[in-house]
Amino acid sequence: MTSSSPPSCTTRWATTPTSVAEVENSLRRLQTDYIDLYQIHRPDPDTDIEETLSALSDLIHAGKVRAIGSSAMPASEMVEAQWVAERRGLERFRSEQPAYSILNRGIEAEVLPVAQRYGMGTLVWSPLAGGLLTGRIRLGQPTDLRRATMFKHITDERRVGAVEQLIPLAAEAGMPITHLAMAFVIAHQGVTSAIIGPRTMEQLDDLLASVAVTLTDEIIDRIDEIVPPGTDVGALDMAYRPPAIQRPDLRRRPAGERSAA
């Protein structure tokens, strides 16, 4: 039997029995014998990557999981995970699931190149930037998008301003902005697939229609002028922030040691 990708899981693999129990629960819910791709949800700075890979390797050797992947993992940690897997004889991550859209292109700098270097598939999420690239949020206009009241990045004026430039570009190219957005992420040679989240049949039909869209170099060049390659317009509220960013004590010397003397 085969299965679709299971719900995301965490990286807190304190004990192998715990990880096995979670997988058993997923297998029971999915009514399948094994999981094709099992991805950790986010890096856990309190758990050594060797411990995580060891537990996941056990699941593969037990026949419960066929392949493992990571999500929102910084490029440096992706490389470390590959090295640890090779040196310790463990199963390696075969995929990475990062956020990627016209408005969030930061992964083009290192994450996508690293994934390509190690032959990892990339399943990018939020290609429509949480709904911003549907045209439902415009500068100075009310919106019916519910998540606009939940996330600051949805109403970030810098991001909405970029969308205001992309909408006429899409119209000039003869397509909806949703098609422009979907075709853009798939155009990158490091992207394997894009995860969509339609809520209605109309939205699904629209997104499926974008499969046939191919952007010209001229259109992509115009997008590059609006949002330069490798850059993000603002930050996602749910973006992974490593300890080196979150913890002041890792960014600042003790007060008595900050003098250059």
C-alpha positions in Angstrom: 0.0 0.0 0.0 1.1 3.6 -0.6 0.1 6.7 1.2 0.0 10.5 0.7 2.4 12.7 2.7 1.4 12.5 6.4 0.8 15.3 8.8 4.0 17.2 9.8 5.7 15.9 12.9 8.2 17.5 15.4 11.8 16.8 15.9 11.6 16.1 19.6 12.8 12.5 19.4 13.6 12.0 23.0 13.1 8.2 22.8 12.7 5.8 19.9 9.4 4.4 21.4 7.9 7.9 21.3 8.7 8.3 17.6 7.5 4.8 16.7 4.2 5.5 18.6 3.6 8.7 16.6 4.3 6.9 13.3 2.0 4.0 14.3 -0.8 6.6 15.0 -0.2 8.1 11.5 -0.3 4.7 9.8 -3.5 3.9 11.6 -5.2 7.2 10.5 -3.9 6.9 6.9 -4.9 3.2 6.8 -1.6 2.2 5.2 1.4 0.0 5.9 4.1 2.6 5.4 4.6 6.4 4.9 6.2 7.5 1.6 7.7 10.7 3.0 8.0 11.6 6.7 9.1 15.1 7.4 10.1 16.8 10.6 8.2 20.0 11.1 11.1 22.3 12.2 14.6 22.0 13.6 14.7 21.5 17.3 17.8 23.3 18.7 17.6 21.2 21.9 17.9 17.9 20.1 21.2 16.8 18.3 20.7 16.2 14.6 22.3 12.8 15.0 19.7 11.7 17.5 16.9 12.8 15.2 18.4 11.0 12.2 19.0 7.9 14.3 15.4 7.7 15.3 14.2 8.4 11.7 16.6 5.8 10.4 15.1 3.2 12.7 11.7 3.9 11.2 13.0 3.4 7.7 14.8 0.1 8.6 11.6 -1.1 10.3 9.7 -0.5 7.0 7.4 2.0 8.4 8.8 5.0 6.5 10.4 5.1 3.0 12.0 8.5 3.0 12.6 11.3 5.4 12.7 15.1 5.0 13.2 18.4 6.8 11.2 21.6 6.8 12.2 25.3 7.4 15.8 24.1 8.0 18.6 26.7 7.5 21.1 25.8 4.7 24.0 25.3 7.2 21.9 22.8 9.2 20.9 21.0 6.0 24.6 20.5 5.2 25.3 19.4 8.7 22.5 16.8 8.5 23.9 15.4 5.3 27.4 15.2 6.8 26.2 13.5 10.0 24.2 11.0 8.0 27.2 10.1 5.8 29.7 9.9 8.7 27.4 7.9 11.1 25.9 5.6 8.4 22.4 7.0 9.0 19.6 7.7 6.5 19.7 11.2 5.1 17.1 13.8 4.5 15.7 13.4 0.9 13.6 16.6 0.9 13.2 20.1 2.3 10.0 22.0 2.7 10.7 25.8 2.7 8.4 28.8 2.2 8.8 30.2 -1.3 6.9 32.8 -3.3 7.6 35.9 -5.4 7.6 37.9 -2.1 9.8 35.4 -0.2 12.8 34.5 -2.3 15.4 34.2 0.5 15.8 30.5 -0.1 17.3 31.2 -3.5 20.5 32.3 -1.9 21.5 29.1 -0.1 18.6 26.7 0.7 17.7 25.8 -2.9 21.4 25.5 -4.1 22.2 23.2 -1.1 19.1 21.1 -1.9 20.3 20.8 -5.5 23.8 19.9 -4.5 22.6 17.0 -2.3 19.9 15.8 -4.7 17.1 16.8 -2.3 13.6 17.4 -3.5 12.0 20.7 -2.4 8.3 21.0 -1.7 7.7 24.7 -1.3 4.8 26.0 0.6 2.8 29.2 0.5 3.5 30.0 -3.2 0.6 32.5 -3.0 2.2 34.2 0.0 -0.7 33.4 2.3 -3.3 34.8 -0.1 -1.5 38.1 -0.9 -0.8 36.9 -4.4 -4.4 36.4 -5.2 -5.2 40.1 -5.4 -7.6 40.0 -2.5 -5.6 42.6 -0.6 -5.0 46.0 -2.1 -3.5 49.2 -0.8 -6.2 51.3 1.0 -9.0 48.8 0.3 -10.9 46.5 2.7 -10.5 42.8 2.3 -12.5 39.7 3.1 -9.4 37.5 3.6 -9.8 36.2 7.2 -6.1 35.6 7.8 -5.5 39.3 7.3 -6.6 39.8 10.9 -4.4 37.0 12.1 -1.0 37.7 10.6 0.9 41.0 10.4 2.8 40.0 7.2 -0.5 39.8 5.3 -1.1 43.5 5.6 2.6 44.6 5.6 2.6 47.7 3.3 5.9 46.7 1.7 4.5 43.4 0.7 1.1 44.8 -0.5 3.1 47.5 -2.4 5.0 44.8 -4.3 1.7 43.1 -5.1 0.4 46.3 -6.5 3.3 46.2 -9.0 2.8 42.5 -9.8 -1.0 42.7 -10.6 -0.5 45.0 -13.7 2.5 42.8 -14.8 0.2 39.7 -14.7 -2.5 41.6 -16.6 0.1 42.6 -19.2 1.2 39.0 -19.5 -2.5 38.0 -20.0 -2.9 35.9 -16.9 -4.3 36.2 -13.3 -1.8 37.0 -10.6 -2.4 33.5 -9.1 -1.0 32.0 -12.4 1.9 34.3 -12.4 2.7 33.4 -8.8 2.4 29.6 -9.3 4.4 29.6 -12.6 7.1 31.6 -11.0 7.9 29.2 -8.2 7.8 26.2 -10.5 10.2 28.0 -12.9 13.1 27.7 -10.5 15.1 24.6 -11.4 15.6 23.8 -7.7 11.9 23.5 -7.0 10.3 20.0 -7.2 6.7 20.8 -6.4 4.5 23.6 -4.8 2.0 22.9 -2.1 -1.3 24.5 -2.6 -4.2 25.1 -0.2 -7.4 25.8 -2.1 -10.6 26.1 0.0 -13.1 25.9 -2.8 -13.5 24.1 -6.1 -13.2 27.4 -7.9 -9.8 28.0 -6.3 -8.7 24.5 -7.1 -9.7 24.8 -10.8 -7.8 28.2 -11.0 -4.6 26.7 -9.5 -4.7 23.6 -11.6 -5.1 25.8 -14.7 -1.8 27.5 -13.8 0.0 24.2 -14.5 0.0 25.0 -18.2 1.5 28.5 -17.7 5.1 29.1 -18.7 6.7 32.4 -17.9 9.1 34.0 -20.4 12.5 35.3 -19.5 11.2 38.8 -20.0 8.4 38.4 -17.4 10.8 36.8 -14.9 13.2 39.6 -15.4 10.4 42.1 -14.6 9.6 40.1 -11.5 13.3 40.3 -10.5 13.1 44.1 -10.8 10.1 44.2 -8.3 11.6 41.6 -5.9 15.3 41.0 -6.4 16.5 37.4 -6.4 17.4 35.9 -3.0 15.5 38.6 -1.1 12.4 38.7 1.1 9.8 41.5 1.2 9.3 41.6 4.9 9.2 38.5 7.1 6.6 35.8 7.6 5.1 35.8 11.1 5.6 32.0 11.3 9.2 32.0 9.9 11.7 29.8 11.7 14.0 31.9 13.8 17.1 30.0 15.1 18.4 30.5 18.7 21.2 32.8 17.4 18.5 35.3 16.4 16.0 34.7 19.2 18.3 34.7 22.2 20.0 38.0 23.1 22.7 36.2 25.1 23.9 34.5 21.9 24.1 37.9 20.1 25.7 40.0 22.8 28.9 39.7 24.8 28.5 40.1 28.6 28.3 43.8 29.4 31.8 43.8 31.0 33.4 42.3 27.8 31.9 44.6 25.1 34.7 47.1 25.1 37.1 46.8 22.1 40.0 47.6 24.5 
